Amino acid sequence: MTVHLATLSDSVLLYALVFARTGAMVMLVPGLGNTGVPPTVRLVMALAISFALTPVVAHAYPAAGPQSAVKLIFLIAQEATAGLLVGLMSRIIVSSLDVAGALIAAQTGLSYAQSIDPSMGEQSAIVASFLSLLGAVMIFATDLHHLAIAAIQGSYVLIPPGAALPTGDMAELTVRLVSSSFGLGMQLAAPFIVFGFAVNCGTGLLARMMPQLQVFFVAMPINILTGFMLLMLLIGAMMTLFLNYYTVQMGSFG
């Protein structure tokens, strides 16, 4: 089977290839890629970004289109893989808030308070759901979602259309980003980890000194109240640190 560009217009093919890369990114990018977002909204956003981006990246595609169906399918799969890489990287960055929320919930006694995380559609600690939602809102409020579009444009330099996929570099980038995102989650939750350690040591000593005292019923309300106060005081600094990290990591793609 031969694909002739006389039948399949150059423009239609070009827009379809850009849409394959952009649509794959939109499926995973924080905010738009959440399970609560209707598929129609994702489709409209992917089409809008594709139409705006195609004239900018048209020079990256070869002048002669694929001459067989196999080459066309391979090119579309490559474009989708490049878009999935960008979307996955942004998702991994935001997962640092899930790590921080899970650690904070464990240290403040809120790990049993579960809710449906709208970003993944699964149950998670309510603090983790709150932080992930807040992170997505802050990304859109500070216009950092534009970095995802810039990353798609930059991906044409890192992964040119028609070239072999740099699987080794992609794997190294994924591992490095996962480790740094986990480290960021630990940093965000560090004050609560220190607080939890101090509270546990204090309640342990109190239980040894006064065995007849029901330490759990005394320490749990104090633990939760102090945890909420710490979260109220530190939420601004936590979000600032996260947004700076998001800017640096997503900016490296552009």
N, C-alpha and C positions, 0 to 999 in steps of 0.2 A: 504494500500500500504506500502510495506517495502523496505527500501533502504539498500542494501547490499554493504558493502565496497569492496566486491570481484568484484562487477560490477563497482562501482564508486571508483576509486583508492583513497587511502588515500592522496596521494600527490596532485591529482587534487582537491579534496575537500578542502584540507588545503590551496592551493593557491587561490581557489575561495573565501574562507572566508576572507582571508587577502585582496584580491582584493576588496571585498565588503566594507571593512572598509577604505582602502586606496582610492578607487575610489570616495567614498562619500566625503572624505576630499579634494581631488583634485578639485571637482566641486565648492568648495566655497573658497579655499585658495586664497589670493590676488595674482594677476598676472596670474596664470594658470586658475583661476576660472572666469576671466573676460569674458564678452559676446563676445568680439572680438577675443578670442582665438578659433581656429577651434576645433571641437570635437575630431578630429583625434589626435591632439597634446595632449589633455587631456588624451585620452585613452592610448596613448603610454607612457606618463609619469606615469599614474597610474599602468600600467603593469610593467614598469621598477622598480618602487618603490616596488611593491608587490613582484617581483622576488628577489629583494635585501633584503627585510625585512622578508620574510617567514622563512628562516633558523634561524633567530634570535628569532622570537616569536613562533616558532613551539611548544615549551614546554608548552606554555600557554593554548593550546587546549587539551581537554580530549583525551585519547588514543582511546576510543570507540566513533565512530561517531554517529550521530543521526540515530535512527532506524525507523523513520517514516518521511513522507513528511512534516507533520505539524511541527515537531521539526526542520527539516532542514530549512523550511521557517522562523520559529521563530528565529533560530540562525543567518540566513543571515540578517533578519531585525534588529536584535540586533547589528550586526557588522556594518551595514550601519548607525544606529543611533549613535554609538560611533564615527564613522568617521565624520558624520555631526556635532557633537558637537565640535570636534577639528577645523573643517573648519569654523564653525559659530563663534567660539571664535576669530580666526584670522581675520575674516571679521569685527567683532564688534570693534576690536582694530583699524583697518585701518579706520573705520567710524569716528574716532575722527578727522581725517583730513578733512572729509566732513563737520563736524560741524564747525571746524575752518575756512574752506574756505567760508562757507555760512555767518558766522559772519563777516569775513574780507570783503567780497563783499558788505554786507549791510552797513558797516561803511565807505567804500571808494567810494560808489556810483556805484559799478560795479555789483549790483545784477540783473540788467536788461540785462547784457551780459551773455546769456545762450549758452551752448554747450552740446553736447551729452557726457555723462560720459561713457567711455568705460568699466568701471568696472561693471556698473549696466544697461547700455543701455537706460538710461533715461536722460532727460534734467536736468541740474543743473547749478549753477553759474560757470562761467569759472574759477574762482579762486579755487573753490572746486574741479573741474575736474583736474586742474593743480596739486594741492597738492596731490590728491589721486594717480595720475599717478606717481608723483615724489616719493611718499612713496613706491609704488610697485617697482620702479626702484632701490631705495636705499636698499630695502630689499634684492633684488637679487645681487646688487653690493657689499654689505657687507656680503654676504653668510648667512644672517639670515634666508633664506628660509629653511636651514637645520634644523632649530628649529621646523618646521612643521613636518618633518619626525621624529625627536626625540619625538615630542608630540604624534605622532601615536604610537610609541613604548611605551611611557609612559602610553598611554591610556589602555594598556593591564594590567597595575597594578591598575589603577583607575576603569576600567570596564572590569573585566575578562570575557572571553567568556563563555557563558552558565549561568552566574550568573544573578541575578535580577538587572535591571537597577536602579541606585541610583537617582531616579527622583527628590527627594528633594534636594540633593546636586547639581544636574545639574541645577535646577531652581535657587538655591541660587548663584551658580557661574555665571550664565547668568546675573542675576540682578546686582550683584556686579561689573561685568565687564562692563555692559552698563553704570552704574553710573560713574565708574572711567574713562571710555573712553570719556563720555560727559564732565567730569571735565577736562580731558586733552585738549579737544577741546577748552574749555573756556580759559585755561591757554595759549594755543598757540595764541589765538586771543586777549588776554588781552591788549597788547600794542595798537592794532588797536581800541579796544573799548574805551580806554582812549583818544586816538587821535580823534575818532569820537565825543566823548562827548565834548572835548575842541573845535573842529571846529564848532559844532552845537551851543554851547554857544556863541562863538565869532560871528558867523554869525547872531545869534538872536539879540545880542546887537547892531551889526552894522545895522541891519534892523530897529531897534528902533531909532537909532541915525540919520540915513539917510534914511527915508522912500522912497525917490525918487530913490534910488539906486537899481538896479536889482541884489539883493544879490545872487540869485540862479546862474545866469550866471557868476558871479565873483567867487563864492565859489566852484562850481562843478569842474572846471579844477584844481584849487589848491588842492582840496580834492583828486582827482584821482592821480595827480602827486605826492603828498606827500605820498599817500598810496603805490604807486609803489616803492618809495624810501625806505619806511619803510620795505616793503616786501623784497627788495634787501638786506637790511642791516641785517634783522632778519632771513632770510630763513635758513641759516646755523645752527643757534641755535635752530630753530624750528624743523628741521629734526633730529638734535642730540637728543633733548628731546624725540621726537617720537620714534626713534630707541632704545633708552634706555628703554622706556616704553614697546615697543614690545618685547625686549629681556627678560625683567623681567617677563612679563605676559605669553609669550609662553614658557619660560624656566621653569615655574612652572609646566607645563604638563609633561616635561621630567624628 
